[in-house]
Amino acid sequence: MKNFILVTLASVIFPCFPQVSVAQKKLKFIDNIEIAQPAVKPMVMYAHLSEAKKEVRILSNKKATSSLKTDECNQLQLKYALVLNSELEAISDFSLFSFIDNWYGVRYRYGGTSKKGIDCSAFTGRLYFDVFGNLLPRTAREQFDATERISREDLVEGDLVFFNTTGGISHVGVYLTNGYFVHASRSGGIMISHLDEPYFKKRYLDAGRLQGGHSGGQVKVL
């Protein structure tokens, strides 16, 4: 029987990251290449999937629901389908996920706007400009005022989610899918979290969407 290599060393190697969140998905590595479920692993450890061979076999005790063969998908699809608990086809905006991948782990800095450190609203603004070609106001409060209110049930990829973390509208992230959103966290920098995590569930305020949609319905690919 093959030995499962559990990448539980993440908490030691990356002590600056917060405790494992719902978003840090179920993975086991078998012979460096094959991936099985489940085992809770921090997303930051997924980085070495970029060095994986082209053919990757996903082992599961239930049939895959995706019609896209694993060897036909790219590294981003595989990586973020696992993180977001979604089908491979759902990871279709490669520009968005390439941006997230490029910024993941950048530290939080209040007032920061670069990879030396960035805050939540600067990150959402940078994402919207680089990925969707849209300009957002600078602060979370201004971004809230610039968007139309939508219900949580109507959230789609690219919508903004707002939270009360320090009083009023004080935190913002970009919704992805299945309850997950990407944001600049004070504790972990750029990371992916879930709306139902106790901390965010308690502090969730509302969601917003730019008039006409964040990207006009256009899917941007690399």
C-alpha positions in Angstrom: 0.0 0.0 0.0 1.3 3.4 -1.0 2.4 5.7 1.8 0.5 9.0 2.1 2.8 12.0 2.5 0.8 14.4 4.6 2.0 18.0 4.2 1.2 18.9 7.8 4.6 20.7 8.1 2.9 23.9 6.8 2.2 25.3 10.2 5.9 24.9 11.1 7.3 26.1 7.8 4.8 29.0 7.5 4.2 30.1 11.1 2.9 33.5 10.0 -0.2 32.0 8.5 -3.4 31.7 10.6 -4.9 28.4 11.6 -6.2 26.2 8.8 -9.5 27.7 7.5 -12.4 26.0 5.7 -10.8 27.1 2.4 -7.6 25.2 3.0 -8.8 22.1 1.4 -8.5 18.3 1.6 -5.3 16.9 0.1 -2.9 14.1 0.3 0.1 13.7 -1.9 1.0 10.2 -3.2 4.3 9.7 -4.9 4.6 13.5 -5.4 2.1 13.6 -8.1 -1.2 11.8 -7.3 -3.7 13.6 -5.2 -6.3 12.0 -2.9 -9.0 13.3 -0.6 -9.4 14.1 2.2 -6.7 15.6 4.5 -6.8 19.2 5.7 -3.8 21.2 4.3 -3.0 24.9 4.1 -3.4 26.3 0.6 0.1 27.8 0.6 1.5 24.3 0.3 -0.2 23.8 -3.0 2.4 25.9 -4.7 4.5 23.0 -5.7 1.7 21.7 -7.9 3.2 24.0 -10.5 6.1 21.6 -10.7 3.8 18.5 -11.0 3.8 16.4 -14.1 1.2 17.1 -16.8 -0.8 14.0 -16.0 -2.2 14.1 -12.5 -4.6 11.4 -11.2 -7.2 12.5 -8.6 -8.2 9.6 -6.3 -11.6 9.7 -4.7 -14.1 7.3 -3.2 -16.8 8.8 -5.4 -17.1 9.4 -9.2 -15.8 12.7 -10.5 -18.6 15.0 -11.7 -16.4 16.9 -14.1 -16.4 16.0 -17.7 -13.0 17.7 -18.2 -10.2 15.2 -18.0 -7.5 16.1 -15.5 -4.7 15.9 -18.0 -6.5 18.5 -20.1 -6.8 21.1 -17.4 -4.0 23.5 -16.4 -2.4 23.9 -13.1 -4.6 26.7 -12.0 -7.8 24.8 -12.6 -6.6 21.8 -10.6 -5.2 23.8 -7.8 -8.2 26.1 -7.3 -10.9 23.5 -8.0 -9.5 21.7 -5.0 -9.3 24.8 -2.9 -12.8 25.9 -3.7 -14.4 22.5 -3.7 -15.6 23.0 -7.3 -15.5 21.3 -10.7 -12.6 22.0 -12.9 -14.8 23.8 -15.5 -15.8 26.3 -12.9 -12.2 27.6 -12.8 -12.5 29.3 -16.2 -11.4 32.9 -15.6 -7.6 32.2 -15.7 -6.8 35.9 -15.5 -8.5 36.1 -12.1 -6.9 33.0 -10.7 -3.5 33.8 -12.1 -3.8 37.2 -10.3 -4.8 35.5 -7.0 -2.0 33.0 -7.4 0.5 35.8 -8.0 -0.6 37.7 -4.9 -1.3 34.9 -2.5 0.5 35.3 0.8 1.5 38.9 0.3 1.4 40.4 3.8 -1.2 42.8 5.1 -0.2 46.4 5.7 -2.7 49.1 6.5 -2.5 51.8 3.8 -0.3 49.5 1.7 -0.8 49.2 -2.1 2.0 47.0 -3.3 3.5 43.5 -2.7 5.5 45.0 0.1 2.2 45.1 1.9 -1.4 45.8 1.0 -4.7 46.4 2.8 -8.1 44.9 1.9 -9.6 47.7 -0.2 -6.3 48.3 -2.1 -6.2 44.6 -2.9 -9.8 44.5 -4.2 -9.1 47.7 -6.2 -5.9 46.2 -7.7 -7.7 43.0 -8.6 -10.6 44.8 -10.3 -8.3 47.0 -12.3 -5.8 44.3 -13.4 -8.4 41.5 -14.0 -11.6 43.3 -15.0 -10.4 46.7 -16.2 -12.6 48.5 -13.7 -11.7 51.3 -11.2 -12.9 51.0 -7.7 -12.8 53.8 -5.0 -10.0 53.5 -2.5 -11.8 52.5 0.8 -14.1 49.7 1.7 -16.8 52.2 2.6 -16.5 53.9 -0.7 -16.5 50.6 -2.5 -19.7 49.7 -0.7 -21.3 53.0 -1.7 -20.3 52.4 -5.4 -21.9 49.0 -5.7 -25.5 47.8 -5.9 -26.7 45.6 -3.0 -27.3 42.0 -3.7 -28.3 39.0 -1.5 -25.8 36.4 -0.5 -27.8 33.9 -2.5 -27.2 35.9 -5.7 -23.4 36.2 -5.3 -21.4 35.3 -8.3 -17.6 35.3 -9.0 -16.2 38.9 -8.8 -18.8 40.4 -6.5 -17.6 42.2 -3.4 -18.4 41.0 0.1 -18.3 43.4 3.1 -17.7 42.9 6.8 -17.7 44.8 10.1 -14.4 43.9 11.6 -13.4 47.1 13.4 -16.6 49.1 13.2 -18.9 49.9 10.3 -17.8 48.7 6.8 -14.2 48.0 7.6 -13.3 44.9 5.5 -13.9 43.8 1.9 -13.1 40.8 -0.2 -13.9 39.4 -3.7 -16.3 36.5 -3.9 -15.2 33.4 -5.8 -17.6 30.5 -5.5 -19.2 28.0 -3.1 -19.0 30.6 -0.3 -15.3 31.3 -0.7 -13.8 34.7 -1.1 -10.2 36.1 -1.5 -9.1 39.0 0.6 -6.2 40.7 2.4 -6.4 39.5 6.0 -4.7 41.2 8.9 -3.6 37.8 10.2 -2.5 36.1 7.0 -2.2 38.5 4.2 -3.7 37.6 0.9 -5.7 34.4 1.4 -8.9 32.6 0.6 -11.6 32.2 3.4 -15.2 31.1 3.6 -18.2 33.2 4.5 -19.4 30.5 7.0 -16.2 30.5 9.0 -17.3 31.7 12.5 -15.3 34.9 12.4 -16.6 36.1 9.0 -20.1 34.7 9.5 -20.5 36.9 12.6 -19.2 40.0 10.9 -20.7 39.7 7.4 -22.7 42.7 6.5 -23.6 42.7 2.8 -22.5 42.2 -0.8 -22.2 44.5 -3.7 -21.9 44.5 -7.5 -20.9 47.2 -9.9 -23.7 48.3 -12.3 -23.5 46.2 -15.4 -21.3 43.6 -13.7 -17.7 43.6 -12.8 -16.5 42.5 -16.2 -19.5 43.0 -18.4 -20.0 39.2 -18.6 -16.7 38.8 -20.4 -14.5 35.9 -19.3 -10.8 36.9 -19.5 -8.3 34.1 -20.2 -4.6 34.1 -20.4 
